[in-house]
Amino acid sequence: MNTQQLADTQQAFDAVAAEYDGPLGNNALVQGLRLRTLKAVLRAVPPGAALLDLGCGTGIDAVWLGQRGYRVIAIDWSPAMVGRAREQVTRGGVDRGVTVHHLGIHELERLPEHALDGAYSDLGALNCVPDLALTARAIAGRLRPGGALIASVIGRVCPWELAVCLRRGQWARARVRWSKRTVAVPLAGHTVWTRYYTPAEFRSAFEPAGFRLRSLRALGLFVPPPYLFAFAQRHPRALAALETLEDRLAGWPAVRQWGDHFLIVMQRDG
Ligand SMILES: C[S@@+](CC[C@H](N)C(=O)[O-])C[C@H]1O[C@@H](n2cnc3c(N)ncnc32)[C@H](O)[C@@H]1O
């Protein structure tokens, strides 16, 4: 991923920042994904702990955690997202506990070394970094020994997407997640440069930086991906049933590496 690609991604998220909290970035399906990641943060790190939000977007998670007693340093590469996040922090009454910085995850070395209790990244911000292994080292440098990383990451095998693309004859789109390279994903007339990972690929970037796997589950395995929210709106009872099924099965070894995203919790060696 080069400088131009980082600039494209920044422009894409700048363009959607104003409307991100509506159906685009926070519809019922996104809220379902978000809640599961936030609950994983609650389980991994106790209230009062200091956290780093990697790619905070409009600050929904940082405010939610700030209101539950966490201290959060939130960073994002999009200036427009940072502006929205700062507004939400003030509106949410968490100015004292949550700070928002305009900083790329790929620039994390510029953030002073900390001994934070945890770092989290929700909804694929780590799929947008140029070098995941370097990022892993930078994150490790900001966590105390034993600190946790909680990340929801866009995966390679999304059965729903495959089914929809094959049904529509969209062969190129069906294959897009298989590319080992950074791929151009359209967003509101702009481009988000994205790398897709299997959990094994993700772990192979983080384990050399001193992280060990704590837990892994699929997100969006039986539940459709966020862009199918019209389907979910039409079938609320089916959605509830799929969510229940997914929560039961998403950690099973056979399927936990599939889904629109995967939710991985790792721990920095003590
Ligand atoms: C899909 S949004 C998720 C935002 C937020 N985590 C949430 O849960 O709503 C991805 C976010 O990652 C940010 N992002 C993309 N590339 C980034 C980078 N290299 N460094 C930091 N943030 C980045 C985008 O600006 C955007 O806000």
The ligand as a MOL file (V3000), in Angstrom:
LIG
                    3D

  0  0  0     0  0            999 V3000
M  V30 BEGIN CTAB
M  V30 COUNTS 27 29 0 0 0
M  V30 BEGIN ATOM
M  V30 1 C -15.1610 0.8530 8.6940 0
M  V30 2 S -14.5490 2.1940 9.5950 0 CHG=1
M  V30 3 C -14.6720 1.6370 11.2610 0
M  V30 4 C -14.6660 2.7910 12.2210 0
M  V30 5 C -14.8720 2.4410 13.6890 0
M  V30 6 N -13.8440 1.5440 14.1770 0
M  V30 7 C -16.2250 1.8660 13.9390 0
M  V30 8 O -16.3100 0.7840 14.5210 0
M  V30 9 O -17.2250 2.5010 13.6040 0 CHG=-1
M  V30 10 C -12.7970 2.1240 9.3180 0
M  V30 11 C -12.0690 3.3030 9.9400 0
M  V30 12 O -10.6790 3.0780 9.7980 0
M  V30 13 C -10.0710 4.3100 9.4940 0
M  V30 14 N -8.7940 4.0310 8.8390 0
M  V30 15 C -8.5640 3.5570 7.6010 0
M  V30 16 N -7.2500 3.4320 7.3880 0
M  V30 17 C -6.6420 3.8330 8.5190 0
M  V30 18 C -5.2870 3.9440 8.9370 0
M  V30 19 N -4.2940 3.5990 8.1340 0
M  V30 20 N -5.0500 4.4080 10.1680 0
M  V30 21 C -6.0570 4.7610 11.0100 0
M  V30 22 N -7.3430 4.6960 10.6750 0
M  V30 23 C -7.6310 4.2200 9.4430 0
M  V30 24 C -11.0740 5.0170 8.6160 0
M  V30 25 O -10.8420 6.4020 8.5460 0
M  V30 26 C -12.3770 4.6430 9.2850 0
M  V30 27 O -12.7290 5.5760 10.2590 0
M  V30 END ATOM
M  V30 BEGIN BOND
M  V30 1 1 1 2
M  V30 2 1 2 3
M  V30 3 1 2 10
M  V30 4 1 3 4
M  V30 5 1 4 5
M  V30 6 1 5 6
M  V30 7 1 5 7
M  V30 8 2 7 8
M  V30 9 1 7 9
M  V30 10 1 10 11
M  V30 11 1 11 12
M  V30 12 1 11 26
M  V30 13 1 12 13
M  V30 14 1 13 14
M  V30 15 1 13 24
M  V30 16 1 14 15
M  V30 17 1 14 23
M  V30 18 2 15 16
M  V30 19 1 16 17
M  V30 20 1 17 18
M  V30 21 2 17 23
M  V30 22 1 18 19
M  V30 23 2 18 20
M  V30 24 1 20 21
M  V30 25 2 21 22
M  V30 26 1 22 23
M  V30 27 1 24 25
M  V30 28 1 24 26
M  V30 29 1 26 27
M  V30 END BOND
M  V30 END CTAB
M  END
